[in-house]
Amino acid sequence: MKLLRITANGLPLFKEKLDICFYAQQRVSEDQKGTLYPLFSNVYLNPANGFIGINASGKTSVLKVILLSLGILNNDPINHIETRDILGSAEKAELNIFFYSELSKEICFLETIISSKRTKIEGVVYRILSERIWSKQADEVTTRKALLDFAGKDPVMIRSGQEDFLSDDVSIMIARNKRTGENIGVVNLLQFTNVNVLPFSDNIPEEVITYLDPTVERLQFDEKDQKTVIRLKFRGKEEIVMNDPIQLNNYLSSGTVKGIITFTLAQEVLQKGGYIVVDEIENHFNKEIVTTLMRFFMDTRLNKNGGVLIFSTHYPELLDEYDRNDSIFIIRNRNGITVENLSTILKRNDIKKSDAYQSGFLEGTTPMYEAYMRLKKSMAAALK
């Protein structure tokens, strides 16, 4: 399954309806097809989607909505999904998730209405009030404009009270997924934004380690007496033996540890398809490492199964890695979070995106001048 679009209403932190599109909306030229994943006909998936905004603009909140939607499609119980807190105390949150099934060649639309309830023991718990699924065959679509139009179609599945066996926080997607055998591979790296501890102890490609730190000759994990033994060898140095992955932080840079985590898991997503979601992708990385990761996903020779990288960043320079504008989203927070696709603001692809972002041309993408002047005066007074 591939995400096509997510819209959401009723989320407390958002100022207006959230609308995120993951397929190419701009015209696709022949030389751009090597950076996009073909779905069917003239519809292409953007394999690297960047969400950019200043501090406290709401970037993490947007990623949480995406991860919540992926969890619902995978019929995970909402009350077990890590990012469910983005629903807050919503009385009635509406999630509309459009996706494409590569197995059945169907375009589907899932409408899920969720409510919250505060309990003394469990705190806030969520339940699904109603749900409907629509579907149509991809060959029914004659224009890209009609891709997600389900007007006049009846739902193929409706949540009803007869499903006594179904937990009230599990989507009816469970019935569809059981029938089709589909699911989505999801790698959630939000927990590693500021924490660097290896969550695994094998299958780390040697090339990944060498790329991140060429002074490392070998990093090996062995099992002995049901315990993990870590062997780290730098070129020309004695081997270091450890028992706890946390100890690696004493010898490897934070960027190397985060890089091992990110690139190893990214390789799995590139192999199998699926999604990897990274918050503040530039944390502990230099620009070249980040752009390397982006380029891997935007290379159809490597990314043959439609793996998708979704990331947030503060780095406007990363925007210039894109030839297109429709896989970039501008996040702002002015009395509520808003998300806008860059293609709706910047019509031309040839304008340098980082300059437009940093200049304030896009509005709300640079810290306010008045706030800067107040901070400067305060610091000047404190330093007297």
C-alpha positions in Angstrom: 0.0 0.0 0.0 1.2 3.5 -0.8 -0.1 6.7 0.8 -1.6 9.1 -1.7 -3.1 11.8 0.5 -4.1 12.5 4.1 -6.6 15.1 5.2 -7.5 15.7 8.8 -10.1 17.9 10.6 -10.7 18.5 14.3 -7.1 18.1 15.5 -6.6 20.5 18.4 -3.2 21.8 17.5 -4.0 22.6 13.9 -5.5 25.9 12.8 -7.2 24.5 9.7 -7.8 21.3 7.8 -4.6 19.4 7.3 -4.0 18.3 3.7 -0.8 16.4 2.7 -0.4 14.9 -0.8 2.3 12.3 -1.5 2.0 11.9 -5.2 3.5 14.2 -7.8 1.0 17.0 -8.5 3.2 19.1 -10.9 3.9 18.0 -14.4 6.4 15.2 -14.6 9.1 15.8 -17.3 11.0 12.9 -18.9 14.2 13.6 -17.0 12.4 13.7 -13.6 11.0 10.2 -13.9 14.2 8.7 -12.6 13.6 10.5 -9.2 10.0 9.4 -8.8 8.3 6.1 -8.2 5.8 5.1 -10.9 2.4 3.9 -9.5 0.3 3.5 -12.7 -0.4 5.4 -15.8 0.9 9.0 -15.3 0.8 8.9 -11.5 4.1 9.0 -9.6 4.9 8.9 -5.9 7.3 11.4 -4.3 9.8 9.1 -2.6 11.4 11.8 -0.4 9.0 14.3 1.3 10.5 17.1 3.4 8.6 19.2 6.0 10.4 22.4 6.9 9.7 25.1 9.4 11.3 27.2 12.1 11.5 26.1 15.8 8.1 25.3 17.4 6.3 25.5 14.0 4.7 22.0 14.4 6.9 19.8 12.3 6.9 16.9 14.8 3.1 17.2 15.1 2.7 16.7 11.3 4.9 13.7 11.4 2.8 12.3 14.2 -0.4 12.6 12.1 1.3 10.7 9.3 2.5 7.9 11.6 -1.0 7.7 13.2 -2.5 7.3 9.7 0.0 4.6 8.7 -0.8 2.8 12.0 -4.5 2.9 11.3 -4.0 1.5 7.8 -2.0 -1.3 9.4 -5.0 -1.9 11.7 -2.9 -1.2 14.8 -5.2 -0.3 17.8 -5.2 3.5 18.1 -4.6 3.3 21.8 -1.4 1.4 21.2 0.0 3.8 18.5 2.9 5.9 19.9 1.8 9.1 18.2 -1.9 8.9 19.2 -1.3 11.9 21.5 -1.6 14.2 18.5 -5.4 13.6 18.7 -5.3 15.3 22.1 -8.8 15.7 23.6 -10.5 15.9 20.2 -14.3 15.4 20.5 -14.5 14.4 16.9 -11.4 14.1 14.7 -11.9 13.1 11.1 -9.0 11.3 9.2 -9.4 10.8 5.5 -6.6 8.5 4.1 -6.3 7.8 0.4 -4.0 5.0 -0.6 -3.1 2.8 -3.6 -3.0 -1.0 -3.4 -0.3 -2.3 -5.7 -1.6 -5.8 -5.2 -5.2 -5.2 -6.3 -4.5 -2.1 -8.5 -7.1 -0.2 -6.5 -7.3 3.4 -5.3 -9.0 3.4 -1.8 -10.4 6.0 0.5 -10.7 5.4 4.2 -12.8 7.8 6.3 -12.3 7.3 10.1 -14.0 9.4 12.8 -12.3 9.3 16.2 -13.4 10.6 19.6 -11.6 10.8 22.9 -12.6 10.1 26.5 -10.7 10.8 29.7 -10.7 8.1 32.3 -9.3 8.1 35.8 -7.3 5.0 35.3 -6.1 5.1 31.7 -6.1 8.8 31.1 -7.3 9.8 27.5 -8.5 6.8 25.5 -9.7 6.8 21.9 -12.5 5.0 20.1 -13.7 5.0 16.4 -17.2 6.4 16.1 -17.6 5.5 12.4 -15.7 4.3 9.4 -16.2 3.8 5.6 -14.1 2.6 2.8 -14.5 3.4 -0.9 -12.4 1.9 -3.7 -12.1 2.0 -7.5 -9.8 0.4 -10.0 -6.8 2.4 -11.2 -7.8 1.9 -14.8 -11.0 3.9 -14.1 -9.0 7.0 -13.6 -8.7 9.0 -16.8 -7.2 12.2 -15.4 -5.0 13.0 -12.4 -7.6 15.5 -11.3 -10.1 12.6 -10.9 -7.6 10.4 -9.1 -9.2 10.9 -5.6 -12.7 11.7 -6.7 -15.2 9.1 -5.3 -18.3 11.2 -5.8 -21.3 9.0 -6.7 -19.6 5.8 -5.5 -21.0 3.7 -2.6 -18.7 2.6 0.2 -17.5 -1.0 -0.2 -17.3 -1.4 3.6 -19.0 0.4 6.5 -18.4 0.0 10.2 -21.5 -1.3 11.9 -22.6 -2.4 15.3 -22.6 -6.0 14.2 -18.8 -6.1 14.6 -18.9 -7.1 18.3 -15.6 -8.9 17.8 -13.8 -5.8 16.7 -12.2 -3.6 19.3 -13.6 0.0 19.2 -10.1 1.4 18.5 -9.2 -1.0 15.6 -10.0 0.1 12.0 -12.1 -2.0 9.7 -9.0 -2.1 7.6 -8.3 -5.3 9.5 -10.9 -7.1 7.4 -9.5 -5.7 4.2 -5.9 -6.5 5.1 -6.8 -10.0 6.1 -8.4 -10.6 2.8 -5.6 -9.0 0.7 -2.7 -10.0 2.9 -1.4 -6.4 2.7 0.4 -4.3 5.3 2.8 -1.3 5.3 6.4 -1.5 6.6 6.9 1.5 8.9 10.1 2.6 10.5 9.4 5.3 13.2 12.6 7.2 14.1 11.0 9.9 16.2 12.3 8.3 19.4 15.9 8.7 18.1 15.7 12.4 17.4 17.8 13.2 20.4 18.7 9.7 21.7 21.5 7.7 20.1 21.6 4.1 21.2 21.7 1.2 18.7 18.4 -0.7 18.9 19.8 -3.7 17.1 23.0 -5.7 17.3 23.4 -7.2 13.8 23.0 -6.7 10.1 24.9 -3.4 10.1 26.5 -3.2 6.6 30.2 -2.6 6.7 29.9 0.1 4.0 27.6 2.1 6.2 30.1 2.2 9.0 33.0 3.0 6.7 31.0 5.9 5.0 30.2 7.4 8.4 33.6 6.9 10.0 36.5 5.7 7.8 38.7 5.2 10.9 36.6 2.2 12.0 37.9 -1.1 10.7 35.3 -3.4 12.2 32.2 -3.3 14.4 31.0 -6.8 15.3 28.3 -8.1 17.6 28.7 -11.7 19.0 26.4 -13.7 21.2 28.2 -15.4 24.1 26.4 -17.1 27.0 23.1 -15.4 26.0 24.9 -12.0 26.2 25.9 -9.6 23.5 29.6 -8.9 23.1 30.5 -5.8 21.0 33.9 -5.7 19.3 35.0 -2.3 18.0 38.3 -2.0 16.1 39.8 1.2 14.8 42.5 1.1 12.1 45.9 0.7 13.7 44.4 0.4 17.2 43.8 -2.4 19.7 40.3 -4.0 19.6 37.8 -2.6 22.2 35.3 -5.1 23.8 32.0 -3.9 25.3 28.8 -5.5 26.7 26.4 -2.6 26.3 25.5 -0.6 23.1 25.4 2.6 25.2 29.2 2.2 25.7 29.6 2.8 21.9 28.9 6.5 22.6 32.2 6.7 24.3 34.0 5.8 21.1 31.8 6.7 18.2 30.5 10.2 17.4 26.8 10.8 17.9 26.5 11.3 14.1 28.1 7.9 13.5 25.7 6.2 15.9 22.6 8.0 14.4 23.9 7.3 10.9 24.2 3.6 11.6 20.6 3.5 12.9 19.2 5.6 10.0 21.1 4.1 7.1 20.7 0.5 8.2 16.9 0.9 8.6 16.7 3.0 5.4 18.3 0.1 3.5 15.6 -2.2 4.7 12.9 0.2 3.5 14.6 0.5 0.2 14.7 -3.3 -0.1 11.1 -4.0 0.8 9.3 -0.7 0.2 7.5 1.0 3.1 8.1 4.2 5.0 10.8 5.7 7.2 9.9 8.8 9.2 12.8 10.9 10.6 12.3 14.0 12.8 14.9 16.8 12.5 16.9 14.8 10.0 19.9 17.1 10.3 20.5 16.4 14.0 24.1 15.0 14.4 24.5 15.0 10.6 26.3 17.2 8.2 24.5 18.4 5.1 26.3 15.8 2.8 25.1 12.8 4.9 21.5 14.1 4.8 21.6 14.7 1.1 23.1 11.2 0.5 20.1 9.7 2.2 17.7 11.8 0.2 19.4 10.9 -3.1 19.2 7.2 -2.3 15.4 7.4 -2.1 15.2 9.6 -5.2 17.1 7.1 -7.3 14.8 4.6 -8.9 17.8 2.3 -9.6 18.2 1.9 -5.9 14.6 2.5 -4.8 12.8 -0.1 -6.9 10.0 -0.9 -4.5 8.8 2.6 -3.7 10.3 3.1 -0.3 9.4 6.5 1.1 11.5 8.9 3.2 9.5 11.4 5.2 11.5 13.9 7.3 11.4 17.2 9.0 14.2 19.8 9.0 15.3 23.3 9.9 17.8 23.3 7.0 16.6 25.4 4.0 19.7 24.3 2.0 18.2 20.8 1.8 15.4 22.2 -0.4 17.8 22.9 -3.2 18.3 19.1 -3.6 14.9 18.9 -5.1 14.2 19.7 -8.8 10.5 19.9 -7.9 8.4 21.8 -5.4 5.6 19.3 -4.8 7.4 17.1 -2.3 8.3 20.0 0.0 5.9 21.2 2.7 6.1 24.5 4.6 5.0 24.3 8.3 4.0 27.4 10.1 2.5 28.0 13.6 0.5 31.2 13.9 -2.2 30.5 16.5 -2.3 27.0 15.2 -0.3 24.8 12.8 -0.7 25.1 9.1 0.9 23.0 6.3 1.3 24.2 2.7 2.8 22.5 -0.2 5.5 24.6 -1.8 4.2 24.0 -5.3 1.1 26.1 -4.4 3.3 29.1 -3.3 6.3 28.8 -5.6 5.0 28.1 -9.0 8.4 27.9 -10.7 10.9 25.1 -10.0 13.9 27.1 -11.2 13.8 29.6 -8.3 16.3 28.7 -5.6 14.2 27.4 -2.8 16.5 28.1 0.1 16.7 31.8 -0.9 12.9 32.0 -1.0 12.7 30.3 2.4 15.3 32.4 4.2 14.3 35.7 2.7 10.9 35.5 4.2 9.2 35.5 0.8 7.2 32.4 1.9 6.1 34.3 5.1 6.3 32.7 8.5 9.5 30.9 7.6 12.0 33.2 9.4 11.9 34.3 13.1 10.0 37.5 13.5 12.1 40.7 13.4 10.3 42.2 16.4 11.1 39.1 18.5 14.7 39.3 17.4 15.0 43.0 18.4 13.4 42.3 21.9 15.9 39.4 22.4 18.8 41.6 21.4 17.8 44.5 23.7 17.3 42.0 26.6 20.8 40.5 26.1 22.4 43.9 25.8 20.8 44.9 29.1 21.9 41.7 30.8 25.5 42.2 29.6 25.8 45.8 31.0 
